[in-house]
């Protein structure tokens, strides 16, 4: 409890009390409570001509609860108390030691709020400031993912065959790791539109599953091969998907198991052909649905969407994907 009296003719006498109220906040959808969140409760009692006026306010301490508990103009701290206070700020707010020393050299008290945040800082600004403290860790992880990782395996992580060189990875599969050529083809028999990369002893390069021997068979159940497959004209079929434009090896049924034509066989696999005569290009149903919603929400044109997919396929501009039409 602090009793203050300002100079004559300026401010009237008032009584102010500052207390700490630790609270726990329960978030919907989680299984427990967050760690206690510190708050400050301030009670003021002002003397007026008609009697007394009481106010009771609560607010969060942006830096440290022990800091906000001080009545700044009335508090007198020893050097050890000031050092201890700054140490708590350094640990709770994560400020750099050199930044803290710049205040301590001038014997300043810790600020009530982070001075690096603008006065009109929104919640997103504070979140970005907190993220900056971990920027190095984010950057280190991203750079590590550009290579084979911190502890790359000597052999395939799936088959564990010593001769199987682990030099392939999939950017779409979760936790597949580095595997050999055989395993990357086997695991993608039913996932032919995943993005595969190959380690060339220096860096990763994109490789199509077609170059590894994977082919898409139409007109038969998944996993079953046609004894007399009919390859597409030129054997350079193109499938446009949400994250890449793929050049694939695609075979139509030629053994009589399916009586349907090429267009119907493509539609059965949720592939929308660009033409109805000797189709060489198709778009997945999901890429068409995505484009439809983007067009409604952002007025995106078909050309802009295709250019985006082209950049996702190869952003260097050296190997521009080609879309084939019937001949």
N, C-alpha and C positions, 0 to 999 in steps of 0.2 A: 504494500500500500504506500503510495507516494502522495504527499500533500504539497502542492505547489502554490506559489503566490507570485504573480507577475508584478511589474512595476506599477506605480500609482497611475491611474488614468488609462491603463492599457488593457489588461485582462483581469477578469474577476477570479477570485479564489476558486479552486476546484480540487477535487480528490479523484485520483486515478488508480485503478487496480489492474494489474496484468497477471493472468494465470495461463497455465499450459493445459491443454485438453487433448490427450492422445485419443485418437479414434481409429476404428477399423472399418474399412469400406468393403462391402460384399458386392462382387460383380456377377451379374446374371450369366449363367452358362459356365462358370468355373466351379471347382470343387472345394474351394477354401477361401480364406480371407487374405487380402494383401497385408504386408507388414504395416504396423501402425503408422498412420499419416498424421504428422504434427500440425496442430492448429494453435492459434493464439486467440485468447478471449480478453477483451478490453472492456472494463467497466469504468464509467466516468460519472461523477456526481458534481454537478455545478450548482453554485449558490446564486439564486436569482432574487429579484425584489419580492416576488410572491412566495418564495420558499426554495425548494430544491428540484433539480431536473436530473434524472438518471438516464444514462444511455448504456446499452450493452451490445457490443459488436463482436463478430468472430471473423477471422480471416486466416488463410493459409500462410505459413512462413515459407517464402520462396527459396531461402538459403539455409537457415538453421534456426530451430526453435529457441535455442539458448541466446541467439543474437537478438531476436525480436522481443525477448523478455526484458531487455534493458530500457530504462527511460534515458534516452541518449544524452539529453542536455544535463541531467542530474547525476549520471553515473560517473564514478571516478574509479578507474581500474589500475591495478598494479601491472608491472611489466609481465609478470608470470601469468596473470589472468588474461591479459591481452594475447600473449603467445598461445595459451591454451585455447582461447576462443578461435584464433586463426587456424589452429591445428584441426579443430572440429570442422571448420569451413572447408579446409583443404581435403578432408576425408569425405565429407558429405556431398559437396558440390563438385569435387573432382577438378578444381582449378590447378593450373600449373604452379609449381613452387615459386618460380620467378615472378609470376603475376601476383602471387600473395606477398612476396617480399617487397614489391613496389609499394604496397599499402603500408606494410609494417615499417619500412624505412621512414615514413612520414608520421608514424605513431597514430595511424587512422584506425577507427573502428571498422569492422566489416560492414558493408552496406546491407540494407534491409532486403534489397533485391539484387539480382545479378546485373552489374553495370554494363555488361556486354550486350544485354538484351535491350532493344528499343523500348521506350516508355509505353508505346502502344502495342507491345508484343502480343501476338495471339498464341493460342495453344500450339499451333504448328511451328512457330518460331522457337518456342522453348524446346519442343521435341527435336528440332534440327540442331539446336545448340547442344543438347544432351548427346545426340548422335555423333557430333564432331569429336567428342572424347574417345569414341571407338572407331574413328575413321581409319586409323592405321590397321586395325584388325580386319576391317572389311576389305581394305585394299590388299592386304597380305593374302586373304582367302581367295580373292578374285584372281590374283596373279598365280597362285598355286594351282587353281583350276585350269589355267591356260596350259599347264604342263601335265606330267604324269602323276603329280601329287607328291606328298612328302615322303612316302615309303612305297614306291611303285613295286608291284610283284615281279618276280623273275619269270614266272610261268602263268598260264591262263588261270584266272581265279575261279573259273567254272568247272573245267574238266580236270584241272591239276596235272595235266600231262607235261612232263618236263620239256618235250619238244615243241609244245604249243606256245609260241611267242605271243605274249600279251601286248598287242599293239593296236587293238581296235576298241572303240568305246561308242556308246549310243548316248546322244544328247537328250533323248526323249524318255529313256528307261530310267527308273529310279533305282539307284544302288546296284547297277549291273557290274560296274567296275571295268577294268581292262581285261579283255578276253581275246582268244585267238580267232583266226578267220573262220574255222569250222563252227565254233560256238556262236559267233555273231550271226551266222547264216541260220543256224538251227533255231536260235531264240527269236528270230524275226520271220519265220515262215508265215505267220499270221499277222505280222506287223510290218508289211513291206514299205510303209511310208514313213518310217522313222529316219532320223538324221544320223548318219554314221561318220565317224572320223577315224583316220589312220595316222599312227605315229611314225614319222619317217626318220626317226633318230635326231631330229632337230625341233620339229613342231608338228602339230596336228593339222591334217588336211582333210577336206571333205571327200568322201568316196561314195558313189551310188551302190546300193545293194546289188544292182544288176551286174556291176563289174566283179562282184564276189560270187556270182553264180545263182543268185536268187531270182526266181521267175514267178509271176502271178498267173495262176491257172484259172480260167473262167469255164463255166458250164459244168463243173464238178464240185462235189462237196469239199470243204476246206481240208487240205492235207492230201487230197487224192490227185494224182497226175493223169493226164490224158495220154493214151498210147499213141495217138496221132494228133499232136497239137498243131494248130495253125498260128504261126507267128503273125504279128501285125506287119503291115507293109513297111519295109525298111527296118523293122525291129528297133524302132526308136520311139516307142509310145511315151507320151508325156501326160502326167497326172498333176493337176494343180490342187494343192492342199493348203491348209490355213497357215502353215509355217514355212513352206518351201514348194518349189516347182520341181517335181521329180521326173527323171528319165528312167523308165523301168522296162524290164523284160516281161511282156504280157503275151499270153497264149490263149487263143480261143479254142473251143472244143471242136475237134474234127473227126472224132470217132463215132459219132452218132448218139452218144449218151444224152446229149441235149439237142432238141430239135429247134431251139430258138436261134435267132440270128445274132449278129454281133452287137447290135444296139441293145437288144433285150438282155444279153449276157452281161453287158456293162451295167445296165440299170439294176440288175439283180445284186451286184456288188456295190451298190450305192455310188456309182460313177456315172456322171451326166456327160454324154459324148458331145463334142463340139459340132460334129456332122453326123449324118445318118448313113453315109456311103464311105466305106473304108475309113472309119474313124481312127485318127492318130493322136487325138488329144481329148482328155476328159477332165472334168472337175468333180471333186468329191461333193456330196450333198452338204457336208458341214461347212465347206468354204462358201458355198452359195448362200446358206442360211446366215453365216456371219456377215457376208457382204450385204445381204438384204437389210439386216438390222443397222449396220453402219451407214447405209444409204439413208435410212429413215432418220437416224439420230444426228448424223454429221454431214449429210448431203455429199458423201464421198462418191466420186465417179468410178466407173469400172476401170478406166485407165490408171487412175491414182492407186487403186487397190492392187492392180496387177503390178505396177511399178514397185509397190511396197513388197510384194511377194518376191519379185525379181531381186530386190536388194537383200532380202532375207536369204535367198539362195546363194548369191555371190555379190557382196557389197563392193568388190574391187572394180567391177565393170569389165573385167578381162574375159569372163566366160558368161556372156548373156544367155540365159535360157531361151530356147527356141520353141515355139508352139507350132506344131504341124497341122495342116489341113489335109483334106482328102485330095487325091490326085486322079 
